Amino acid sequence: MASSAILFITLAFLNSILISLAFDPSPLQDICVAPPLGLATSICRDPRLVTANDFFMTGLDRPGPFNAYGVTFVVASVLTIPELNTQGQFLIRAELAPNGYFPPHTHPRASVFSVVMTSSASVSTNVQNIPMLNGSNFKDWKETLLITLGCMDLDLALRTEKPAPLTDVSTADLKRDFERWERSNRVSLMIIKRSIPEAFRGTASEDIANASEYLAKIEERFAKNEKSETSTLLANLISMKYKGKGNIREYIMQMSHIASNLKAHKLEVPEDLLVHLVLLSLPTQFSQFKVSYNCQKEKWSLNELIS
């Protein structure tokens, strides 16, 4: 009886050891570049045949074609980066079209770590940051628009010409580039029109289907306003007079600010001319200061005048 109990305990102990050892061996290796498909004679390629091309891939910077679910995948796996062999990991760039969805699926014996780069919420927030165009804010409106479209990676159609039409012999890269440009143009045009009041939309032809041309048409409409603003700034600069109230340095900086605005309107005021305008705008109590400046051979810079 005692020997039977000892035998049972011994068998149970051995069985527990076997169960604890029943796991898959770890495939992880420091380097095990996958051999070419169809030429595999072992799990790893001969290290002497490994090249730099086995460690990287191209294409993750661009989305692939959308499938029937409205999803596009660009996969970086052992098939595209042979060095990932035995590393137990791969990377997927996935994008969802409007109303697209990921079909239900599982990843047996694997974990998924997802990072959302751009969502509908962030897109909406970015678009809301674009001010509504009015008669006096075209410059700020255009700057904010271009920054927003650039951050959303939608400014391709504003930076490049439309690609040549696709043909039966167009490569996959040409088709992908064409689809990317078309999407940029379509969405950019919608965002531009959204930030323009109905009263201004009539100034740009609705027949224009190119976002860059549409923006240029709007800019033509506001070119006259920009000329008017330049004239106003120049008149203000010439007519400014220091009335003895406030800090003289702040007054000079105000004149310098107007000159900077004129430069932004492509009308640059030379620094020595600006210095003379400042001196001419000072009242009679600064006469001795003016005489002192005029008697010197050297010209003062604006910073020297402020100090």
Contacts in CASP RR format, 6 or more apart in sequence:
PFRMAT RR
TARGET T0000
AUTHOR 0000-0000-0000
METHOD contacts of the structure
MODEL  1
MASSAILFITLAFLNSILISLAFDPSPLQDICVAPPLGLATSICRDPRLV
TANDFFMTGLDRPGPFNAYGVTFVVASVLTIPELNTQGQFLIRAELAPNG
YFPPHTHPRASVFSVVMTSSASVSTNVQNIPMLNGSNFKDWKETLLITLG
CMDLDLALRTEKPAPLTDVSTADLKRDFERWERSNRVSLMIIKRSIPEAF
RGTASEDIANASEYLAKIEERFAKNEKSETSTLLANLISMKYKGKGNIRE
YIMQMSHIASNLKAHKLEVPEDLLVHLVLLSLPTQFSQFKVSYNCQKEKW
SLNELIS
27 86 0 8 1.000
27 88 0 8 1.000
28 86 0 8 1.000
28 87 0 8 1.000
28 88 0 8 1.000
29 44 0 8 1.000
29 86 0 8 1.000
31 47 0 8 1.000
31 50 0 8 1.000
31 83 0 8 1.000
32 43 0 8 1.000
32 44 0 8 1.000
32 45 0 8 1.000
32 85 0 8 1.000
32 86 0 8 1.000
33 44 0 8 1.000
33 45 0 8 1.000
33 47 0 8 1.000
33 50 0 8 1.000
33 54 0 8 1.000
33 82 0 8 1.000
33 83 0 8 1.000
33 85 0 8 1.000
34 40 0 8 1.000
34 43 0 8 1.000
34 44 0 8 1.000
34 45 0 8 1.000
34 78 0 8 1.000
34 82 0 8 1.000
34 83 0 8 1.000
34 84 0 8 1.000
34 85 0 8 1.000
35 41 0 8 1.000
35 42 0 8 1.000
35 43 0 8 1.000
35 44 0 8 1.000
35 45 0 8 1.000
35 82 0 8 1.000
36 45 0 8 1.000
37 79 0 8 1.000
43 85 0 8 1.000
43 86 0 8 1.000
44 85 0 8 1.000
44 86 0 8 1.000
45 54 0 8 1.000
45 82 0 8 1.000
50 83 0 8 1.000
54 81 0 8 1.000
54 82 0 8 1.000
54 83 0 8 1.000
55 81 0 8 1.000
55 83 0 8 1.000
56 81 0 8 1.000
57 76 0 8 1.000
57 80 0 8 1.000
57 81 0 8 1.000
59 74 0 8 1.000
60 74 0 8 1.000
60 76 0 8 1.000
60 91 0 8 1.000
60 93 0 8 1.000
62 74 0 8 1.000
62 176 0 8 1.000
62 177 0 8 1.000
62 180 0 8 1.000
63 72 0 8 1.000
63 74 0 8 1.000
63 93 0 8 1.000
63 95 0 8 1.000
63 176 0 8 1.000
63 180 0 8 1.000
64 72 0 8 1.000
64 73 0 8 1.000
64 74 0 8 1.000
64 95 0 8 1.000
64 176 0 8 1.000
65 72 0 8 1.000
65 175 0 8 1.000
65 176 0 8 1.000
65 179 0 8 1.000
66 72 0 8 1.000
66 95 0 8 1.000
66 97 0 8 1.000
67 73 0 8 1.000
69 100 0 8 1.000
69 101 0 8 1.000
69 102 0 8 1.000
69 103 0 8 1.000
70 96 0 8 1.000
70 97 0 8 1.000
70 99 0 8 1.000
70 100 0 8 1.000
70 101 0 8 1.000
71 94 0 8 1.000
71 95 0 8 1.000
71 96 0 8 1.000
71 97 0 8 1.000
71 100 0 8 1.000
71 101 0 8 1.000
71 102 0 8 1.000
72 94 0 8 1.000
72 95 0 8 1.000
72 97 0 8 1.000
73 92 0 8 1.000
73 93 0 8 1.000
73 94 0 8 1.000
74 92 0 8 1.000
74 93 0 8 1.000
74 94 0 8 1.000
75 90 0 8 1.000
75 91 0 8 1.000
75 92 0 8 1.000
75 93 0 8 1.000
76 84 0 8 1.000
76 90 0 8 1.000
76 91 0 8 1.000
76 92 0 8 1.000
76 93 0 8 1.000
77 84 0 8 1.000
77 90 0 8 1.000
77 91 0 8 1.000
78 84 0 8 1.000
78 85 0 8 1.000
78 90 0 8 1.000
84 90 0 8 1.000
94 102 0 8 1.000
96 102 0 8 1.000
118 152 0 8 1.000
123 152 0 8 1.000
126 148 0 8 1.000
126 151 0 8 1.000
126 152 0 8 1.000
127 148 0 8 1.000
127 191 0 8 1.000
127 194 0 8 1.000
127 195 0 8 1.000
129 144 0 8 1.000
129 148 0 8 1.000
130 141 0 8 1.000
130 144 0 8 1.000
130 145 0 8 1.000
130 148 0 8 1.000
130 191 0 8 1.000
130 194 0 8 1.000
130 195 0 8 1.000
131 137 0 8 1.000
131 140 0 8 1.000
131 141 0 8 1.000
131 144 0 8 1.000
131 195 0 8 1.000
132 141 0 8 1.000
132 195 0 8 1.000
132 196 0 8 1.000
132 197 0 8 1.000
133 141 0 8 1.000
133 195 0 8 1.000
133 196 0 8 1.000
133 197 0 8 1.000
133 200 0 8 1.000
133 218 0 8 1.000
134 197 0 8 1.000
135 222 0 8 1.000
135 225 0 8 1.000
136 225 0 8 1.000
136 229 0 8 1.000
138 218 0 8 1.000
138 219 0 8 1.000
138 222 0 8 1.000
138 225 0 8 1.000
138 226 0 8 1.000
139 226 0 8 1.000
139 264 0 8 1.000
141 195 0 8 1.000
142 215 0 8 1.000
142 219 0 8 1.000
145 191 0 8 1.000
145 192 0 8 1.000
145 195 0 8 1.000
145 215 0 8 1.000
146 155 0 8 1.000
146 158 0 8 1.000
148 191 0 8 1.000
149 155 0 8 1.000
149 158 0 8 1.000
149 188 0 8 1.000
149 191 0 8 1.000
154 183 0 8 1.000
154 184 0 8 1.000
154 187 0 8 1.000
154 188 0 8 1.000
154 191 0 8 1.000
155 184 0 8 1.000
155 188 0 8 1.000
156 180 0 8 1.000
156 181 0 8 1.000
156 184 0 8 1.000
156 185 0 8 1.000
157 181 0 8 1.000
157 184 0 8 1.000
157 185 0 8 1.000
157 188 0 8 1.000
157 210 0 8 1.000
157 211 0 8 1.000
157 212 0 8 1.000
158 184 0 8 1.000
158 188 0 8 1.000
158 211 0 8 1.000
158 212 0 8 1.000
158 215 0 8 1.000
160 181 0 8 1.000
162 181 0 8 1.000
162 185 0 8 1.000
162 210 0 8 1.000
163 174 0 8 1.000
163 177 0 8 1.000
163 178 0 8 1.000
163 181 0 8 1.000
166 174 0 8 1.000
166 175 0 8 1.000
166 178 0 8 1.000
170 178 0 8 1.000
184 211 0 8 1.000
185 209 0 8 1.000
185 210 0 8 1.000
185 211 0 8 1.000
188 211 0 8 1.000
189 209 0 8 1.000
189 210 0 8 1.000
189 211 0 8 1.000
189 214 0 8 1.000
192 211 0 8 1.000
192 214 0 8 1.000
192 215 0 8 1.000
192 218 0 8 1.000
193 201 0 8 1.000
193 214 0 8 1.000
196 204 0 8 1.000
196 218 0 8 1.000
200 218 0 8 1.000
200 221 0 8 1.000
203 217 0 8 1.000
203 218 0 8 1.000
203 221 0 8 1.000
204 214 0 8 1.000
204 217 0 8 1.000
204 218 0 8 1.000
204 221 0 8 1.000
205 217 0 8 1.000
208 214 0 8 1.000
208 217 0 8 1.000
226 265 0 8 1.000
229 265 0 8 1.000
230 262 0 8 1.000
230 265 0 8 1.000
230 267 0 8 1.000
233 258 0 8 1.000
233 261 0 8 1.000
233 262 0 8 1.000
233 265 0 8 1.000
234 262 0 8 1.000
234 267 0 8 1.000
236 258 0 8 1.000
237 255 0 8 1.000
237 258 0 8 1.000
237 259 0 8 1.000
237 262 0 8 1.000
237 269 0 8 1.000
237 277 0 8 1.000
238 277 0 8 1.000
240 254 0 8 1.000
240 255 0 8 1.000
240 258 0 8 1.000
240 277 0 8 1.000
240 281 0 8 1.000
241 281 0 8 1.000
241 283 0 8 1.000
242 248 0 8 1.000
242 251 0 8 1.000
242 281 0 8 1.000
242 282 0 8 1.000
242 283 0 8 1.000
243 283 0 8 1.000
244 283 0 8 1.000
249 306 0 8 1.000
252 278 0 8 1.000
252 302 0 8 1.000
252 305 0 8 1.000
252 306 0 8 1.000
253 306 0 8 1.000
255 274 0 8 1.000
255 277 0 8 1.000
255 278 0 8 1.000
255 281 0 8 1.000
256 274 0 8 1.000
256 302 0 8 1.000
259 269 0 8 1.000
259 274 0 8 1.000
262 268 0 8 1.000
262 269 0 8 1.000
263 269 0 8 1.000
269 277 0 8 1.000
271 301 0 8 1.000
271 302 0 8 1.000
272 299 0 8 1.000
274 302 0 8 1.000
275 299 0 8 1.000
275 300 0 8 1.000
275 301 0 8 1.000
275 302 0 8 1.000
275 305 0 8 1.000
278 302 0 8 1.000
278 305 0 8 1.000
279 286 0 8 1.000
279 290 0 8 1.000
279 293 0 8 1.000
282 289 0 8 1.000
282 290 0 8 1.000
293 300 0 8 1.000
END
